[in-house]
Structure formats: C-alpha cells, structure tokens
Amino acid sequence: MALIPVDPVDLATIVTTLEMAARPPLRPLPASHLRLVDWRAPDPARYRLLFERVGGPWLWYSRLAMDDAALTAIVHDPAVAVHAVIDPQGIEVGMVELDFRTTGSCELSYFGLVPELAGKGHGRWMMAEAMARAWRPGIARVWVHTCTLDHPSALNFYRAQGFVAVRRTIETFPDPRALGLLPADAGTHVPYFAPDLPGPSRR
C-alpha cells in the first residue's frame, strides 16, 4: 500500500461514476412543497450564486472558475437543461442540470439542495423529477459522478435510486479555497492548508 503526498494547495478525491442503462420503472412522485422549474439561459452571476450556495459546502468549484463567456457557452447551450428548485416563497434553493450534448446519453451534471434542506426527504422527489426529464426519446444511458468530497450520503442515495457504479478514478485539482473561489471556511469536512503553510507533513 502506498501513500501518495498531495501538495498542500491541492485536493485529492476518489470519483465514482454511476449509470442507468434503462429507464427505471414508473413510481408515484414523492410529495414535496418545492418545485422544479426550467431555468432557460440563466444569468451567469445568478447561476454562480446558486451553484455556490448548493455546492460550496462540498467544494464544487468548476463553474466558479469559468469566465462569463465559458459559463454561458455551457448553460445557454440548447443541449444543456438547467433547472432551479424553488421553494414556496419563490426562492431558488437547489439545482438540477442535465447535459444531453453526447448523443444517446444524459449526464446528471449537478444535483443538490442548499444545506438547510438536506436530509429532509426532498432528494427522492428531485430525482424523480430529474429522471422524468432525463429519459427523453433516444436516451440509452443516464449517468452521474460523485466523489469522496461530496455529501457522505450521496453515493448510497444514487445507488438507491437505481444507478450502478461502473468506474472509479482518482482526481487531483487545486483547492478552490486557496484560489479564492470559495471562502476558507467552505468544506469544513476537508482540512484547509493555507497556501503559506507547509503542507504534506501537516495533519
């Protein structure tokens, strides 16, 4: 067994890819007071705000690192369906993003709620809504990935919803807190080594 040092300004995570190769059986839609609405051509700043509110605790950062042009090219693409989860007051509290840019396949790119709503049973409703939209005619595969930086229940949740794990990889990337993309207190489950501190030997 080998321990591989990671630079103090980087993060390392194990990524699990999961997929469905057939549409799941229809089930009654779980009840929820939330709504899923189409978010066509979202404003980049507004998109980033929701992205950070939902994903910041789990160190989501990829869309935060993009400039407006790069982000707009994705979220305004007709083959990318961005949905916002709305509470009864009309406030955006979650997101579901489906990527159909690969023929015959749909990636569940982003799926999550703000931390205040996590663990309250809304996930099953969100997934049912997501699957109803993902399994368009011509789609043969729906897939998603999660990693060890994500919510600790994420992997088992996806498996319980019918996804099957098919691949595991190791990813390293710059810590978004060190880059200033997220505040230093984001992702409290992952130790943060400030850039000016020695890292590999610190615990």
C-alpha positions as CSV (number, residue, x, y, z in Angstrom):
1,M,0.0,0.0,0.0
2,A,1.4,3.4,-1.0
3,L,0.6,6.8,0.4
4,I,1.0,9.5,-2.2
5,P,1.7,13.0,-1.0
6,V,-0.6,15.7,-2.2
7,D,0.5,19.3,-2.5
8,P,-1.0,21.4,0.3
9,V,-2.8,23.7,-2.1
10,D,-4.3,20.7,-4.0
11,L,-7.1,18.3,-3.1
12,A,-7.4,14.6,-4.0
13,T,-10.6,12.7,-4.2
14,I,-11.9,9.3,-5.4
15,V,-14.6,9.8,-8.1
16,T,-17.2,7.1,-8.6
17,T,-19.1,7.1,-11.9
18,L,-22.6,5.6,-11.9
19,E,-25.1,4.9,-14.6
20,M,-28.5,3.7,-15.6
21,A,-28.8,1.7,-18.8
22,A,-32.6,1.6,-18.8
23,R,-35.4,3.8,-17.7
24,P,-36.4,3.0,-14.2
25,P,-40.0,1.7,-13.5
26,L,-42.5,4.5,-13.0
27,R,-43.2,5.2,-9.3
28,P,-45.6,7.6,-7.6
29,L,-44.0,11.0,-7.4
30,P,-42.9,11.7,-3.8
31,A,-44.6,14.7,-2.2
32,S,-42.7,18.0,-1.8
33,H,-43.6,21.6,-1.3
34,L,-40.7,22.5,-3.7
35,R,-41.0,23.0,-7.4
36,L,-38.6,22.3,-10.3
37,V,-38.6,25.0,-13.0
38,D,-36.8,25.4,-16.2
39,W,-34.0,28.0,-15.9
40,R,-33.5,28.9,-19.5
41,A,-30.4,31.0,-20.3
42,P,-29.6,31.8,-16.7
43,D,-27.6,34.9,-16.0
44,P,-24.0,33.8,-15.2
45,A,-23.8,35.8,-11.9
46,R,-27.1,34.4,-10.7
47,Y,-26.1,30.9,-11.7
48,R,-22.8,31.1,-9.8
49,L,-24.6,32.3,-6.7
50,L,-26.9,29.3,-6.6
51,F,-24.1,27.0,-7.6
52,E,-22.0,28.2,-4.6
53,R,-25.0,28.1,-2.2
54,V,-25.7,24.5,-3.2
55,G,-22.2,23.2,-3.8
56,G,-19.9,25.3,-1.7
57,P,-20.1,23.1,1.3
58,W,-18.9,20.2,-0.9
59,L,-16.2,22.2,-2.6
60,W,-17.9,22.4,-6.0
61,Y,-15.9,24.9,-8.0
62,S,-15.6,24.2,-11.7
63,R,-18.3,26.7,-12.8
64,L,-16.9,29.3,-10.4
65,A,-13.5,29.1,-12.2
66,M,-15.1,29.9,-15.6
67,D,-15.4,33.4,-17.0
68,D,-18.8,34.6,-18.2
69,A,-18.2,33.5,-21.8
70,A,-17.2,30.0,-21.0
71,L,-20.0,29.5,-18.5
72,T,-22.6,31.0,-20.8
73,A,-21.4,28.7,-23.6
74,I,-22.5,25.7,-21.5
75,V,-25.6,26.8,-19.6
76,H,-27.1,28.6,-22.7
77,D,-26.4,25.5,-24.9
78,P,-29.8,24.1,-26.1
79,A,-28.5,20.6,-25.3
80,V,-28.0,21.6,-21.6
81,A,-31.1,21.8,-19.4
82,V,-30.7,23.8,-16.3
83,H,-33.4,23.6,-13.7
84,A,-33.8,25.5,-10.4
85,V,-35.5,24.2,-7.3
86,I,-37.9,26.8,-6.0
87,D,-39.4,27.0,-2.5
88,P,-43.0,28.3,-1.8
89,Q,-41.6,31.8,-1.5
90,G,-40.1,31.6,-4.9
91,I,-36.5,31.4,-3.7
92,E,-34.0,29.3,-5.6
93,V,-32.9,26.5,-3.1
94,G,-31.4,23.8,-5.4
95,M,-30.4,22.9,-8.9
96,V,-30.7,20.0,-11.4
97,E,-28.6,20.2,-14.5
98,L,-28.9,17.7,-17.4
99,D,-26.3,17.5,-20.2
100,F,-27.5,16.0,-23.5
101,R,-24.6,17.1,-25.6
102,T,-23.5,13.4,-26.2
103,T,-25.8,11.6,-28.5
104,G,-27.8,8.9,-26.7
105,S,-26.6,9.9,-23.3
106,C,-27.6,12.3,-20.5
107,E,-25.3,13.3,-17.7
108,L,-26.8,14.4,-14.4
109,S,-24.2,17.1,-14.2
110,Y,-25.3,18.9,-11.0
111,F,-27.9,17.8,-8.4
112,G,-28.3,19.3,-5.0
113,L,-30.1,21.5,-2.5
114,V,-28.9,24.2,-0.1
115,P,-27.6,22.7,3.1
116,E,-30.6,23.9,5.1
117,L,-32.9,21.5,3.2
118,A,-30.5,18.5,3.0
119,G,-31.7,15.3,4.7
120,K,-35.4,16.3,4.8
121,G,-36.6,13.8,2.1
122,H,-36.6,16.2,-0.9
123,G,-33.9,14.2,-2.7
124,R,-36.3,11.4,-3.8
125,W,-38.7,14.0,-5.2
126,M,-35.9,15.8,-7.0
127,M,-34.5,12.6,-8.5
128,A,-38.0,11.6,-9.8
129,E,-38.3,15.0,-11.4
130,A,-34.8,14.7,-12.9
131,M,-35.4,11.2,-14.3
132,A,-38.7,12.3,-15.9
133,R,-36.7,14.9,-17.8
134,A,-33.5,12.9,-18.4
135,W,-35.1,9.9,-20.2
136,R,-36.1,11.6,-23.4
137,P,-36.7,9.6,-26.5
138,G,-33.4,8.4,-27.9
139,I,-31.6,8.3,-24.5
140,A,-30.0,5.0,-23.7
141,R,-27.8,5.9,-20.7
142,V,-28.1,8.4,-17.8
143,W,-25.0,8.8,-15.8
144,V,-23.7,10.8,-12.8
145,H,-20.5,11.0,-10.8
146,T,-19.9,11.7,-7.2
147,C,-16.7,11.8,-5.1
148,T,-15.4,11.5,-1.6
149,L,-15.6,15.2,-1.1
150,D,-19.4,15.1,-1.6
151,H,-22.2,14.7,0.9
152,P,-21.5,11.4,2.7
153,S,-24.9,10.0,1.7
154,A,-24.6,10.9,-2.0
155,L,-23.2,7.6,-3.3
156,N,-25.7,5.4,-1.4
157,F,-28.5,7.8,-2.5
158,Y,-27.7,7.4,-6.1
159,R,-27.4,3.6,-5.8
160,A,-30.8,3.5,-4.0
161,Q,-32.3,5.4,-6.9
162,G,-31.2,2.8,-9.4
163,F,-27.7,3.9,-10.5
164,V,-25.0,1.3,-10.7
165,A,-21.3,2.1,-10.1
166,V,-19.2,1.4,-13.2
167,R,-15.9,3.2,-12.7
168,R,-13.6,4.6,-10.0
169,T,-10.9,7.2,-10.6
170,I,-8.6,9.5,-8.6
171,E,-8.8,13.2,-9.3
172,T,-6.5,15.9,-8.0
173,F,-7.1,19.6,-8.5
174,P,-6.2,23.0,-6.9
175,D,-8.1,23.6,-3.7
176,P,-10.7,26.2,-4.7
177,R,-10.3,27.9,-1.3
178,A,-6.6,28.5,-2.0
179,L,-7.6,30.0,-5.3
180,G,-10.1,32.4,-3.7
181,L,-13.0,30.8,-5.5
182,L,-14.6,29.7,-2.2
183,P,-14.1,31.1,1.3
184,A,-11.6,29.4,3.6
185,D,-14.4,28.1,5.8
186,A,-16.1,26.2,3.0
187,G,-16.0,22.4,3.0
188,T,-15.3,22.1,6.7
189,H,-15.1,18.3,6.4
190,V,-11.9,18.8,4.4
191,P,-8.9,20.3,6.1
192,Y,-7.7,23.5,4.5
193,F,-3.9,24.2,4.4
194,A,-3.4,27.9,3.8
195,P,-1.0,28.5,0.9
196,D,1.7,30.0,3.1
197,L,1.9,27.0,5.4
198,P,3.9,23.8,4.9
199,G,1.5,21.1,3.9
200,P,2.4,17.5,3.2
201,S,3.6,16.7,6.8
202,R,0.8,18.7,8.5
203,R,-2.3,16.9,9.9
